[in-house]
């Protein structure tokens, strides 16, 4: 089975509210609709995977320390930590 974002593109049917469809079309036009929805679904899958990983980690090891949080924020945002351990 291909990973999310990989493999052949296939056509699926999904029901969306009219206002949502019109908002997407207003942003990307008719031809960019599938790509926009694909990107949104991939973002949600990544968020779900991260949430599951965080829940697993905190279930095993407890809450993150302030330093671990600063390291995570720096990694997410590409910032470097200052000498106190917080993201600059």
KEKE-3310 file (N, C-alpha, C; in steps of 0.2 Angstrom, whole numbers, plus 5000, padded with zeros to 4 digits):
npx = (5004:5003:5011:5004:5001:5008:5008:4997:4985:4968:4951:4939:4923:4917:4907:4905:4901:4892:4896:4910:4915:4914:4922:4935:4936:4936:4948:4957:4953:4944:4953:4963:4957:4957:4971:4972:4963:4969:4981:4976:4971:4982:4989:4981:4982:4995:4994:4986:4994:5005:4998:4994:5007:5012:5003:5006:5019:5018:5010:5019:5031:5027:5023:5031:5047:5051:5063:5063:5051:5055:5065:5058:5050:5059:5064:5053:5050:5062:5071:5085:5091:5092:5105:5098:5090:5078:5068:5075)
npy = (4994:5011:5025:5040:5053:5047:5035:5031:5043:5043:5044:5049:5050:5063:5071:5088:5104:5116:5130:5128:5121:5132:5141:5135:5134:5148:5151:5143:5140:5130:5120:5118:5112:5098:5096:5106:5100:5088:5092:5098:5086:5078:5087:5085:5072:5071:5079:5071:5060:5065:5069:5057:5051:5060:5057:5044:5045:5054:5046:5035:5042:5053:5071:5083:5091:5108:5111:5101:5105:5117:5113:5106:5116:5124:5115:5113:5126:5130:5138:5144:5138:5149:5153:5150:5140:5142:5145:5155)
npz = (5000:4995:5003:5012:5000:4990:4975:4962:4956:4960:4957:4968:4977:4987:4999:5001:5009:5001:5002:5006:4995:4986:4992:4990:4976:4973:4978:4971:4958:4946:4941:4950:4961:4966:4969:4980:4989:4991:4997:5009:5015:5017:5026:5037:5040:5044:5055:5063:5065:5072:5084:5089:5091:5101:5111:5114:5118:5129:5137:5140:5145:5152:5154:5144:5147:5150:5143:5133:5126:5121:5112:5103:5098:5092:5082:5074:5070:5064:5072:5081:5097:5112:5124:5136:5133:5127:5112:5100)
capx = (5000:5007:5011:5000:5004:5011:5004:4993:4979:4962:4945:4934:4917:4916:4902:4907:4896:4892:4901:4917:4917:4915:4928:4941:4936:4938:4956:4962:4950:4942:4958:4967:4953:4960:4977:4970:4960:4974:4986:4973:4970:4989:4991:4977:4985:5001:4992:4983:5000:5008:4994:4995:5014:5013:4999:5010:5025:5017:5008:5025:5036:5024:5023:5037:5050:5051:5068:5060:5046:5059:5069:5053:5048:5065:5064:5047:5050:5069:5074:5090:5090:5097:5108:5093:5086:5072:5069:5077)
capy = (5000:5017:5030:5046:5057:5043:5031:5034:5047:5040:5048:5047:5055:5066:5077:5094:5109:5121:5135:5125:5120:5138:5145:5132:5136:5155:5152:5140:5139:5123:5115:5117:5109:5092:5097:5109:5095:5083:5095:5098:5080:5076:5090:5082:5065:5073:5081:5065:5055:5068:5069:5050:5050:5063:5054:5038:5047:5056:5040:5031:5045:5059:5077:5086:5096:5115:5111:5097:5109:5122:5110:5104:5122:5126:5110:5115:5133:5132:5143:5141:5140:5154:5150:5148:5134:5144:5146:5162)
capz = (5000:4995:5009:5010:4995:4985:4972:4957:4958:4959:4958:4973:4978:4993:4999:5004:5009:4995:5004:5006:4988:4982:4994:4987:4969:4973:4979:4966:4952:4945:4940:4956:4967:4968:4973:4986:4994:4993:5002:5015:5018:5019:5032:5043:5042:5048:5062:5067:5066:5077:5090:5091:5093:5107:5116:5115:5122:5136:5141:5142:5149:5156:5151:5141:5151:5146:5138:5127:5122:5117:5107:5098:5095:5088:5077:5070:5067:5062:5076:5086:5104:5115:5130:5142:5131:5123:5105:5098)
cpx = (5004:5006:5006:5004:5008:5006:5000:4987:4973:4956:4941:4928:4917:4911:4905:4901:4897:4897:4908:4919:4918:4921:4934:4941:4938:4945:4960:4959:4948:4947:4962:4963:4956:4966:4976:4968:4965:4979:4983:4972:4977:4991:4987:4980:4991:5000:4990:4989:5004:5005:4995:5002:5015:5009:5003:5016:5023:5014:5013:5029:5033:5025:5030:5040:5050:5057:5066:5055:5050:5063:5064:5051:5053:5065:5058:5047:5057:5073:5080:5089:5095:5100:5104:5089:5079:5073:5070:5073)
cpy = (5006:5021:5036:5050:5053:5038:5035:5038:5043:5044:5045:5052:5057:5071:5082:5099:5114:5127:5134:5124:5127:5142:5142:5135:5144:5156:5149:5138:5132:5118:5113:5113:5103:5092:5101:5104:5090:5086:5096:5092:5077:5080:5087:5076:5066:5075:5075:5061:5059:5068:5062:5048:5054:5060:5048:5040:5050:5051:5036:5035:5052:5065:5079:5091:5103:5115:5107:5101:5114:5119:5108:5110:5124:5122:5112:5121:5135:5137:5140:5143:5145:5150:5148:5142:5136:5145:5153:5165)
cpz = (5000:5002:5007:5005:4990:4981:4966:4960:4956:4960:4963:4974:4985:4993:5003:5004:5003:4996:5004:4999:4985:4985:4991:4980:4969:4974:4973:4959:4951:4944:4946:4962:4970:4972:4979:4991:4996:4998:5009:5019:5021:5026:5038:5045:5046:5055:5066:5069:5072:5084:5093:5094:5100:5112:5118:5120:5129:5140:5144:5147:5153:5151:5149:5146:5147:5141:5132:5123:5118:5111:5101:5094:5090:5081:5072:5066:5064:5066:5080:5093:5107:5121:5136:5140:5128:5116:5104:5093)
residu = (UNK:UNK:UNK:UNK:UNK:UNK:UNK:UNK:UNK:UNK:UNK:UNK:UNK:UNK:UNK:UNK:UNK:UNK:UNK:UNK:UNK:UNK:UNK:UNK:UNK:UNK:UNK:UNK:UNK:UNK:UNK:UNK:UNK:UNK:UNK:UNK:UNK:UNK:UNK:UNK:UNK:UNK:UNK:UNK:UNK:UNK:UNK:UNK:UNK:UNK:UNK:UNK:UNK:UNK:UNK:UNK:UNK:UNK:UNK:UNK:UNK:UNK:UNK:UNK:UNK:UNK:UNK:UNK:UNK:UNK:UNK:UNK:UNK:UNK:UNK:UNK:UNK:UNK:UNK:UNK:UNK:UNK:UNK:UNK:UNK:UNK:UNK:UNK)
# end
